[in-house]
């Protein structure tokens, strides 16, 4: 299982890559592994404003349907068309090509509330 150091993490198993005031959001390797083969993704419209921990979409696998939660508040500035076209991309590259949305952050300092890779790895180990 992969826990890239350059990402921030949530207990809902989303990751965020921060670049200036934009966060690229996806689901973690742990989440995609637990879900199994992903067959459908529903993402929000560009321009939608998300509150912290608001549901912004769903990921459906052959085993379950899971809500996606905004790890940070902000406005959706981009969605990943490649994931819509090929949801299984999340299983193959959860931390790279399979990002879900990009958020323009309303409060960049909120990133400090997310876990680093070591804290997330410890969290995942504690819930197994």
Buried (B, 14 or more C-beta within 10 A) or exposed (E): EEBBEEBBBBEBBBBBBBEEEBBBBBBBBBBBEBBEEBBEBBBBEEEBBBEBEBEBBEBBBEEEEBEBBBBBBBBBBBBBEEBBEBBBBBBEBBBEBBBBBBBBBBEBEBBEEBBEBEEBBEBBEEEE
